[in-house]
Amino acid sequence: MRLSDILKTMKFDDTRYNIKNEKEFQTLGIVASNVNMSMCTFVDDEKYIDLIPGNTNMVITTLPLAKIIKKDCGICITEQPRLLFFSIHNHLVNSKEYC
């Protein structure tokens, strides 16, 4: 999956986010998730940056936090990363392609 494709399907206002170095992922998960698939997560507090799992391909976060994330992953910058993440989650729950 690509975050940009999902957000287009959702008709999410593209002025509310900026995607850098986009990478594909298989599932969504919170930072503490232990899944065996590439995932997209969100970080809205600096204390979680060092907890980003190795299988994370995309991180939804704020601009200040994006500047200090050292992991080689795609970044989606938005003012409310938690809101965007769970909006995507709620959208995908109704999708037959996502499980």
N, C-alpha and C positions, 0 to 999 in steps of 0.2 A: 504494500500500500504506500501511497505517497500522500503526505499531509496536504499538499496543495490541491490534489484531486478531491480529497474528502471535503475540504473547505469550500471548493467550488460547488460540489454537490449540495452542500448545506446552504449555499448562497450566503455565506458569511461575508460580511463587509471587509474587503481586502485592504482597507485603510487602517484596520484595527490590528494587523499583524504584518510581520516582515520575516520571510523565510530565507535563511542563509545556508548554503552548502547542503541542500536537501538530500536526504538519504531515505531509501525505502525501509519499511518496518513491517512486521507481521502482526503485532498485537499492541495494545495499550497496557500500561502497568504503572503503578506508583513506584517510587524509588525503591521501596523495600520489597518489591516483587521478586520472586524467584521463579522465573520462567525460562524455558529452553528455546525461546524464539527471540528474534530481534524485536526490540520494542521502542515505543514512543512513551516518554514520561514527561512530567512537569517538575520544575523546581521554582518555588516562590520564596525560599529562604536560604540564605548562604550556608546554613548549617547542614543542608542536604547535598551540597555539591560533591563532597568527597564520597558520598554514598551512591552516586550514580553507577549502576551496574555496568559491567563490561559489554553486555549485549544490547546496550542502549544505542540506537541509531539516530534518534531525534529527541531533542529536549525543548519543551515549551517553557519559556522563561522571560524575565524582564531584561531590558537593556543593561542595567548595571550588573546583573548576575551573569548575563551572557559574556561580558567582558572578562570574567574570572573563571569561566568553565574551561578547563584545560583538555578535556576529553575530545578526541577527534570524532565529532558527531555533527549532524545537522542541528541547526538552531532555529526555533521559531520565536521571534521576539514580539511580546504583547504586554500590555499593562496589567492584564489579569490572567496569568497563566493557568491558575486553577480553574477559573470559569471556562476558559477555552478548552482545556483538557476534558472537563466533564461534559461540556456541550458536545464535543466530538464523541465521547463515550456514549452519551444518550442517543446520538444520531446513529451510531454503529450498532447499537443494541437491536435496532429494528431492521438491520441489513441482513439478508440471507448469505452474503459473501463473508461476513464477519462472525466468528464464533469464539 
